Amino acid sequence: MRTTQRKGDIAVAQAIARFTKMGFDVSIPVTESASYDLVVDVGKKLNKVQVRYSSTKEVALRRIHSNSKGYVVKKTKPHAYDWLYIFKDTGEEYLIKECLAGRNSIVPTLNYLIK
């Protein structure tokens, strides 16, 4: 397995644990083609959650994959997800309750830090 995939798996596992500790039910999409990684049931609403792992200050938001013509870079479309969960290699967790459509990256601030 590639290192990048392993980091993503770690972040998703941490997100599931965090949302479960917060008392929410968590679901995982059956397909990998969804623009989000988890669904969090907060009682009155289902929130689509995009999960990111980062070992740097700046967190990449665009998705990169390859096909027969080379690399394809995709920016997030509006309403692709409701929440952005970021797990840093330092153990810090951030939750941004909005979709950051069209952006390449974000530097998470203390305002979004989960305590």
Buried (B, 14 or more C-beta within 10 A) or exposed (E): EEEEEEBBEBBBEBBBEBBEEEEBEBEEEEEEEBBBBBBBEBEEEEBBBBBBBBEEEEBEBEEEEEEEEEEEEEEBEEEBBBBBBBBBEEEBBBBBEEBBEEEEBBEBEEEBEEE
